[in-house]
């Protein structure tokens, strides 16, 4: 008999430079009954420093899931995704692109770089909130992470 799904703490890393979008994601995660840890960085270079535990992130735990915007300053989301997925010490961390881009080329490039999921942010707040709640439940309850 298969194991019953169980709730577990998930550490999310939100990589989002738009403060309004970041606040919407954080509000949606906080409204859900699932309690998880969310760290927030604002650009691609800061994301990579966080994942590599470089200054000022030496003591952080690596996230279980990265929520990645594509349009970022200093190092865009595609570059971040490629850096994560081609680094043997980071490649097993699931990356979910969370973007406003409907461009087919962005989606193709992300999947070519082994993104785990590509989500387009709905314009309607209730739909956005529902998407984030479903995303959180998927990673916290249903998904089985790799053994590292």
BELVENLIN-V165122 format. One record per residue. RES is the residue in one letter. PHI is phi in radians with two decimals (999 if undefined). PSI is psi as a letter, one per 20 degrees, with the letter a starting at -180 (* if undefined). D_CENTER is the distance of its C-alpha to the mean C-alpha in Angstrom with 1 decimal. Layout:
# BELVENLIN-V165122
RES PHI PSI D_CENTER
RES PHI PSI D_CENTER
This chain:
# BELVENLIN-V165122
X 999 p 31.6
X -1.21 q 27.8
X -1.11 q 26.0
X -1.24 q 25.1
X -1.10 q 21.4
X -2.32 q 20.8
X -1.36 p 18.5
X -2.45 q 16.8
X -1.19 p 14.9
X -2.07 p 11.1
X -1.74 o 9.6
X -1.73 q 6.2
X -2.01 o 5.6
X -1.63 p 5.4
X -1.96 n 7.0
X -2.64 p 9.5
X -1.55 h 13.3
X -1.42 o 14.7
X -1.06 h 15.7
X -1.13 g 16.6
X -1.13 g 13.3
X -1.06 g 11.6
X -1.11 h 14.4
X -1.09 g 14.1
X -1.11 g 10.6
X -1.10 g 12.0
X -1.10 g 15.2
X -1.11 g 13.9
X -1.17 h 12.2
X -1.27 h 15.5
X -1.27 h 17.7
X -1.25 q 16.7
X -1.38 i 18.9
X -1.37 p 16.3
X -1.78 o 16.0
X -2.34 r 12.9
X -1.75 p 12.1
X -2.23 p 9.7
X -1.83 q 10.1
X -2.29 p 10.0
X -2.15 q 11.0
X -1.91 i 12.6
X -2.70 r 13.0
X -1.14 h 12.4
X -1.15 h 15.2
X -1.14 h 14.0
X -1.05 g 10.7
X -1.15 h 12.9
X -1.10 g 15.4
X -1.08 g 13.0
X -1.15 h 12.1
X -1.55 j 15.8
X 1.00 l 17.0
X -1.60 r 19.1
X -0.91 p 21.0
X -1.70 k 20.2
X -1.91 k 17.5
X -1.02 h 19.9
X -1.78 j 19.7
X -1.36 q 16.1
X -1.56 q 14.7
X -1.12 q 12.0
X -1.30 q 8.7
X -1.47 h 8.7
X -2.55 p 5.0
X -1.82 p 2.7
X -1.76 o 1.5
X -2.06 p 4.8
X -1.38 q 8.2
X -1.57 h 11.1
X -1.62 n 13.9
X -2.17 q 13.7
X -1.36 r 16.8
X 1.23 h 18.2
X -2.74 o 15.9
X -1.29 r 14.3
X -1.07 h 10.9
X -1.11 g 13.1
X -1.13 h 14.6
X -1.11 g 11.5
X -1.00 g 10.4
X -1.11 g 14.1
X -1.11 g 14.4
X -1.18 g 11.8
X -1.30 i 13.3
X -1.82 j 16.8
X -1.78 o 16.8
X -0.97 h 18.3
X -1.44 i 17.1
X -2.08 i 13.3
X -1.04 h 13.3
X -1.45 i 12.9
X -1.25 p 9.4
X -1.13 p 7.5
X -2.10 p 5.2
X -1.96 o 4.7
X -1.32 p 6.5
X -2.21 o 7.2
X -2.42 r 10.7
X -1.60 i 14.3
X -1.30 p 15.6
X -1.72 j 17.8
X -1.16 p 19.2
X -1.04 h 19.9
X -1.13 h 19.9
X -1.15 g 16.2
X -1.13 g 15.3
X -1.10 g 17.9
X -1.10 h 16.8
X -1.14 g 13.2
X -1.19 h 14.7
X -1.08 h 17.3
X -1.63 j 14.9
X 1.24 k 13.6
X -1.07 q 10.3
X -1.52 h 9.6
X -2.83 q 9.3
X -2.25 o 10.1
X -2.05 p 10.3
X -1.74 p 12.8
X -1.16 p 12.9
X -1.19 q 16.3
X -1.31 h 18.9
X -1.35 p 20.2
X -1.07 g 18.8
X -1.11 h 19.7
X -1.16 h 18.1
X -1.08 g 14.8
X -1.04 g 15.2
X -1.09 g 16.0
X -1.07 g 13.1
X -1.15 g 10.7
X -1.08 g 13.3
X -1.12 g 13.4
X -1.05 g 9.8
X -1.11 g 10.2
X -1.11 h 13.5
X -1.02 g 12.6
X -1.30 h 10.4
X -1.50 h 12.9
X -2.07 g 16.0
X -1.53 h 16.3
X -1.24 q 14.2
X -1.91 o 16.1
X -1.26 r 14.2
X -1.19 q 16.3
X -1.43 p 18.9
X -1.60 * 18.4
